[in-house]
């Protein structure tokens, strides 16, 4: 398995875990300002995985 593929899969798994954590915390009544941190991390991780995939396509 390609190291790039493993990296992208792990980044997406971390993004999914961050979303699930934010949703469970929202159900507990945590203010949305604190949840914004986890959602920002999610967007960052997904953006990084897109950049990695695009970079690998350009290099190929």
Backbone torsions as a table, in degrees:
resi	resn	phi	psi	omega
1	UNK	NA	138.4	-177.9
2	UNK	-67.8	138.2	177.7
3	UNK	-60.7	-33.1	177.8
4	UNK	-64.5	-42.6	179.3
5	UNK	-63.3	-42.6	178.3
6	UNK	-62.0	-42.5	179.5
7	UNK	-62.4	-45.2	-179.4
8	UNK	-65.1	-41.3	178.9
9	UNK	-63.4	-42.6	179.1
10	UNK	-66.6	-39.7	177.2
11	UNK	-62.6	-41.7	179.1
12	UNK	-68.9	-33.9	176.3
13	UNK	-66.2	-40.8	176.8
14	UNK	-64.8	-38.5	178.0
15	UNK	-64.2	-42.7	178.9
16	UNK	-64.8	-40.6	178.3
17	UNK	-64.1	-37.5	178.7
18	UNK	-65.4	-40.7	177.6
19	UNK	-65.1	-44.7	179.6
20	UNK	-62.3	-40.3	178.2
21	UNK	-64.3	-42.8	179.0
22	UNK	-62.6	-39.6	179.6
23	UNK	-67.2	-40.9	179.2
24	UNK	-67.7	-36.5	177.5
25	UNK	-69.2	-34.6	178.2
26	UNK	-64.8	-35.8	177.8
27	UNK	-67.3	-24.2	178.8
28	UNK	-83.9	-7.6	178.6
29	UNK	94.0	20.0	177.7
30	UNK	-70.6	137.5	-179.7
31	UNK	-59.0	147.3	-176.0
32	UNK	-65.4	-25.0	179.3
33	UNK	-63.4	-35.5	177.2
34	UNK	-74.9	-33.2	179.6
35	UNK	-72.6	-22.8	178.5
36	UNK	-59.5	-30.0	177.9
37	UNK	-62.3	-46.9	-178.5
38	UNK	-68.1	-37.3	179.1
39	UNK	-70.5	-33.9	175.4
40	UNK	-66.5	-40.9	176.3
41	UNK	-61.3	-40.7	179.1
42	UNK	-60.5	-47.4	179.5
43	UNK	-62.9	-39.4	178.0
44	UNK	-63.5	-43.5	179.6
45	UNK	-65.8	-41.8	177.9
46	UNK	-66.0	-39.5	177.1
47	UNK	-63.0	-41.1	178.1
48	UNK	-63.6	-40.7	179.2
49	UNK	-67.1	-35.9	177.0
50	UNK	-66.0	-41.5	178.1
51	UNK	-63.2	-41.1	178.5
52	UNK	-63.2	-43.0	180.0
53	UNK	-65.8	-44.8	179.8
54	UNK	-63.6	-40.8	178.0
55	UNK	-63.3	-38.4	179.5
56	UNK	-70.0	-32.3	177.3
57	UNK	-70.4	-36.7	178.8
58	UNK	-68.0	-40.5	-178.1
59	UNK	-71.6	-23.7	-175.8
60	UNK	-75.2	NA	NA
